Amino acid sequence: MDDDLPETVEKCLKILEENMDILSNIEIDLNDEKEDEIVPDMELHQLFDMTEDVSESSKIKRAEFNLARRKVDYSL
């Protein structure tokens, strides 16, 4: 049983790595749905601020994804 554990863990990590893009995209899509609320009567500066926030959030999510991918790569 103990001899199979490293092999099993390696298989699980490989499956996770192969599906990392899909899982990340699902998470991003779900979070984007929460943020896609239309607010009537917004001023131009509010729209500009919201655009900057979305851009920064997107960059942070991508950085988190890349960090998780590197951690998986290093563990193999």
Buried (B, 14 or more C-beta within 10 A) or exposed (E): EEEEEEEEEEEEBEEEBEEBEEEBEEEBEEEEEEEEEEEEEEEEEEEEEEEEEEEEBEEEBEEEBEEBBEEBEEEE
